[in-house]
Amino acid sequence: MAAIAKVSVATVSRALQRPEVVSEETRRRIHEVVKRLGYTPNAMARNLRTARTRLVIALLPDIANPFFSEVIRGIEQVAYENGYSVLLGETQSSLVREQSYADMVAARQADGIITMFHRVPPIPVEGRLPVVNACEYVKDSAISSVYVDNVAAATAAVDYLVTLGHRDIAFVAGPATSPICVDREQGYRLALQRADIPANPALVAVGDFSIEAGERAVELLLSQGQSFSAVFCSNDEMAIGAMRALLSRGLRIPEDVSVVGFDDIRFSRYTSPALTTVSQPKTALGREAMTMLIEILNDPDVPPRKRVLSAELVVRGSTGPRGRDPGAR
């Protein structure tokens, strides 16, 4: 092909693997020859030569959670731009599943892993682990992570409810095993403390991030006779479930109870009323995670880093000033 295109073998290689470094005219000429000869690169041979599979694994706990779809989109964008493919692995919080994917890296069937939960499975390789943690975070300083400041974001959400006059604010927490859930509860309590509002343990319920868990949590609070004019949920799916529970009891949103979520998943703007929520930069989280992983793969000596992105409160129709006495059911 190099002889027919009248270029060097190295130029053909660059045109096929890093086309951005080859001039448009040369790239066009090479691709015409490739098309005419019906050439297909031998991936196995290339991998043996470079010791790279050009495959990375993105591990997520629940593929049905819409939050992760936009994070994955960001991962895919940067992977494609750099000649990588992405294998999605749903672990369902199973340590066995997590380890099976980690073993693929040890066996050189994949180059690295992006985890979207708070654990990093052990990978028996020498030197720097080709792992990046996204969305959640791990305390291990040797692992690069990208996430938002969950304490500050949750505090801002509850601060906003306080400015609307709410004092009896319920909280639907996520699993206590998750560091980000601990942080979001910390933010909730910090906002109450700053407003001189006593924390009421009876107004805290725990869910598992699902719509059903949010519905069950609010149903439990209502069945216990708890009085609240607002509810802050650790994610949007639980907030949507909370809204369903409130509406089924004949309560109006936000006239009787205001609702705030966390994540800003696509469906949050289509609830009725639209959900006020903390918006995470989901695509940016994915792009940054993949960028970090490529940096590690290209240079194992690059220092690990913790990157914190900004989140912002998006105000929609599910929140409003405190109305009638929340105890009047």
N, C-alpha and C positions, 0 to 999 in steps of 0.2 A: 504493500500500500504506500509506503514511503517513497519507493521508486516511482510509482505511477503518479503520485501527487507532487513529486519533485521537492520533497522536504525530508528532513531527517527523521529517523525512527523516534527520537525523543519528542519531536514536534507532534507526531501522530499520537504518541502516548499522552502528551499534554492536552491535545485537542479532545481526546476521548474521556480523560479523567478530570482535567481542570480547564474547561473551554474558555473561561474568562481571561486566561493569560495568553490566549492565542488570538491573533488578529482575525477580524470577521472574514476577510477574503480567504485567508489560509484555512480557517475553520470550515468555510463553505466548500472549498476544494477537497479537503480531506473527507468530509461527510458525503460528498458526491461519490468518491471512490469507495467508501464504506458501503454505500447503498448499492453501487454497481456490482461489487464483489460479494455482497450478502454476508459481510463479516459480522460475527457476534463475539464480543470479548469473552474469554474463558474465565469466569469468576473464580473457579477453584484454583486455576494456575496463578491468577493474580494474587489471591489470598496467600498461597504458599510463598510467593515471592515477597510480599509486604508484611506477612504475619498479621494481617488485618482481615476481618470478615466484612467490615463496613456495615455491620448489624449491631444495633443497640437495643436493649430491652427496657421498656417502660412498665414498671410494676404499679398497679393501682388496686385498692382494696375492693372496689365495687364499680364495675363497668356501667351499671344502670344509673349511677349518680351523675346527673347532667353537668355538675361542676367540672368533672374531669375531662369532658369532651373538649372544652376550649383550651385547657392546659395541654392536652394531647395535640391539638391543632398547632400550638406554638412549637412543641417539640418536633412535630413533623415538618414544619416550615424550615427550621434551621437544619434538620437532618437532611432534607432534600437538597437544600442549597449547598451542602457540603458533601454530597455523595453517599449519605448513609441511608439505610432502611431501618424502620422501627418495628419491633415485635412487641405487641401489647400482651401483658400477662395479668390476668385478674386473679388475685390471690385469695379473696374472700377471708382475709385475715388468717390464713392458714400458714403456719411456719413451714410445713412440709412443702407447700407449693412455692413459697418464697425461696426455699433452699434449692428446689429443683431448677429454678431459673438462674440462681447464683452459680450453680454447678455448670451451667452452659458457658459462663465466662471462664471458669477454671479449665474447662475442656476446650477452650478457644473456639467455641461455636458462636460466640458473640463477643464484642469488644468491651462493653460496659453496660451499666445499669443506671437508670433513673428511678428512684423509689418515691412514691407519693404517699408514704405513711411514715410513722415515727421510728421504724426499725430499719437496720441495715443487715441483711443476711450475711453470714461469714462467707468470704470467698477465699479459698486456699490458693492465693497467688503470691509471688514474691513482690516486695516493694509496695508502691502506692496502689490503693484500691481504686479501680476505675468506676467509682460510684459518685452520684450526686443525689442529694435529697431535695425534693421540691414540695411546696405547699405546707407540709408538716416540717418539723426540724428535729434533728438529733443533737444532743449536747456534745457529742464527740467532736473535738476541735479539729480532728484530722479529716473530717468529712465536710465537703463543700455543700452548702445549703442555700436555697432561695425561698423566701416566704415574706409575709407581711407582718407588721407589728400588731399582733392580735390583741394585746392588752390595750394599746392606744385606740385601735379601731372600735373595740367593744365599749371602751369608756366614752368615746365620741357619740356612739349610738344611744347609750343610756343618758348621757348629758343632754342630748336633744330631747328625749322624752321628758326630762326634768324641766327644761325650758318651756315645755308645753303645759306645765303645771301638774304632771303626774308624779305621785309619790308612792303609790302602791303598785310597784312594777314587778311583775312575775318574770321568772327566768327559766327557760327550757334549755338545760345544759346538754352537752354531748358526752360521750364516754370519758370517764375520768382517766383512762389509760392514755388518752391523747393529749400531748403537751399543748396543742393549740386550744383544746377545749378548756384546759386548766387556765390558760391565759385569758380566754374570753370570759370565764367566770370571774377571774381576777379583775378584769376591766369593768364588769358589771358592779362588783362590790366597791371598787375604787370610786366609780361615779356616784354611787349612793353615799359613800363616806364623804365625798367632797360637798355633797348637797345636804349633809347632816340628816340623812334619812337612815334610820336604823335598818340593818339587814334583817329580813324575816325569813328564816330557813323554811317556813311552811310555804313560801311562794317560789321555791326552787323545785323543779322536777327534772328528771334525767331521761334523755332519749338516746337513740342510736343513729341519728342523722336522717332517718326515713320519715316520709310524710305520715305514716301510720303512728310513729312514735310521737310526733308533735301533736297529733289528734288525741292520742291516749293521755299525754301529759296534761293537756288543758282540760280534758274531760275529768281527770283525776282532781285537779285543782278546783274545778267547779263543783264536783260531787262532794268535796270536803268542805264546801261553803266558804272557800277563800275569796276575799274581796280584792280585786285589782282592776285598775283602769288602763293598764298597758302590759304588754308581754314582749320580752326580747328573747329571740330564739338563736341558738348557736349556728344554725344554717337555714337556708331558704326552704328546703323541703319540710323541715319541722315547722317553720312559720306557716307554710301553706296548710299543713295539717292542723295547726292551731286555729287558723282562720275558719277552717271547715267545722271544727268543734264549736267555736263561738257562734257561727251562723246557725248551726243546728239547734242551738239553745235559744235562738231568737234574738241574739245580741247583734247590734249594728257595729260595723267597722268603718270609720274610727269613732263614731259618735259615742258608743258605749265603751269600747276597748280598742286601743291603738295596738298595732302589731309591727314589729321590726324584725327583719331577718338578717342573714349574713351570707355573702357570696355574690349576690346579683346574678343568679343563673338566668338563662334566657326566659324561662317561664314566669319569672317574678314580675315582669312588666305586663303580663296578660292575666293575672289574677283579678278578681273583682271584689274590692278595689285593688289597683296595682300596689305591689308590695314595696314599702320603704325598706331599704336594705343597705348593708355595707358592701360596696363593690370592690371585689378583688381583681387585680389586673391579670386575669387568668391566662390569656395568650402570652403575655409578657413573662409570666412565671415559667411557662413551658419553654419559651425561646431562650430565656436566661439559663435554665437548667441544661438544655442541650448545648448551649455555647460553653458552659462550664465543663461539661463532660468532654467535649471535643478538645478543649484546652488541656485537660488532663491526659487524654489519649495522645496528643501531640507532644506534650512535655510533662512527664510524670513528676518533675521537680517543681512545677508551678505551685505556689503556696495555696493551701486550702483557704476558702473565704466564705463568710456568711453574708449574703446579699439580702437586704431588707427593702422591699418595694412598698410604694405608697398605696394605701386603700382610702376610699372616700365614701362618705354617707350619701346615698341617693334618696332624696325625699320624694315619695309618691303619695298616693291617696289613702294608704292604710294607717296613717298617723294624723292626729289632729289634737287640738286642745282638750284637756280633761273636761268632760261634760258633766253629766249628772253623777250623783253619788254612786261610785262603783259597787257599793253594797246593795244597791236597789236592783234586784234581779227580777 
